């Protein structure tokens, strides 16, 4: 199983971040799997963002409030993170991974700056 993140690396404050994770080697609808996003800001630890599971159910980190949405495109075997109203504090490396931790993307850098 391979995961690969894609999306813009530079945004301005108040814009919407949209990152896509393309999965190969396994369908994202396979029973039991949870497809997740996590991030790491410079000099800080990992922060879990949320997941979408095999049936389309989502769950988010409450600390991000209502700014987060994760969706999926089963025809493309992809799942997408949207984070609204970004601020410089949203800068960091964003990873997609399987919730059990077995498979990770390589990470993508996101910078929010005016």
C-alpha positions in Angstrom: 0.0 0.0 0.0 1.3 3.4 -0.9 0.0 6.8 0.0 0.9 10.1 -1.7 -0.1 13.6 -0.7 -0.5 16.4 -3.1 -1.6 20.0 -2.9 -0.4 23.6 -2.7 2.6 24.3 -0.6 1.9 28.0 0.0 -1.2 29.7 1.0 -2.2 33.1 2.4 -4.1 33.6 5.6 -7.8 33.0 5.5 -7.5 30.8 2.4 -8.6 27.1 2.3 -6.1 24.4 2.3 -7.0 21.4 0.2 -4.7 18.3 0.2 -5.4 15.0 -1.5 -4.0 11.6 -0.6 -3.9 9.2 -3.4 -3.9 5.5 -2.3 -2.5 2.7 -4.3 -2.4 -1.0 -3.5 -5.7 -1.2 -1.6 -9.2 0.3 -2.0 -10.1 2.9 0.6 -13.4 1.1 0.9 -11.8 -2.0 2.3 -13.6 -2.9 5.5 -11.9 -1.9 8.7 -9.5 0.7 7.4 -9.4 4.3 8.5 -7.6 6.9 6.3 -6.2 9.8 8.3 -4.4 13.1 8.3 -1.9 14.3 10.8 0.5 17.3 10.8 3.6 18.5 12.5 4.3 22.2 12.9 7.9 23.4 13.0 9.4 22.5 16.4 6.3 20.8 17.6 4.9 17.3 17.9 2.4 15.5 15.7 -1.2 16.7 15.8 -3.9 14.4 14.6 -6.4 16.1 12.3 -9.0 13.5 11.5 -10.0 10.5 9.5 -12.5 9.0 7.1 -13.2 5.4 7.4 -14.0 2.7 4.9 -17.7 3.5 5.0 -17.3 7.2 4.7 -17.7 8.1 8.4 -15.5 11.0 9.5 -14.1 12.1 12.9 -12.1 15.2 13.6 -9.8 16.7 16.2 -12.0 19.0 18.3 -9.2 21.5 18.7 -9.6 22.4 15.0 -13.2 23.1 15.5 -15.4 23.2 12.4 -12.6 24.3 10.1 -11.8 20.7 9.0 -13.5 18.4 6.5 -12.3 15.1 5.1 -14.0 13.6 2.0 -13.2 10.9 -0.4 -13.5 10.0 -4.1 -13.7 6.2 -4.3 -13.5 6.2 -8.1 -10.0 7.8 -7.8 -9.1 6.0 -4.5 -8.4 9.3 -2.9 -9.3 11.1 0.2 -9.1 14.9 0.7 -8.5 17.2 3.6 -9.9 20.7 3.6 -8.9 23.2 6.3 -10.7 26.5 6.1 -9.5 29.9 7.2 -5.8 29.0 7.6 -3.4 31.0 9.7 0.4 30.8 10.0 -0.2 28.4 12.8 -1.4 25.9 10.3 2.0 25.8 8.6 3.8 22.5 8.9 4.2 19.1 7.3 1.0 17.2 6.6 0.9 13.5 6.3 -1.8 11.0 5.3 -1.6 7.6 6.8 -3.7 4.6 7.8 -4.9 4.9 11.4 -3.2 1.8 12.5 0.1 3.4 11.4 1.2 0.8 9.0 1.3 3.0 5.9 2.3 6.7 5.6 2.7 9.2 2.8 6.0 11.0 2.5 4.5 14.3 3.8 3.9 17.6 2.1 5.0 21.0 3.4 2.4 23.7 3.8 3.3 27.3 4.5 0.8 29.9 5.4 2.2 33.4 4.9 1.0 36.8 3.8 
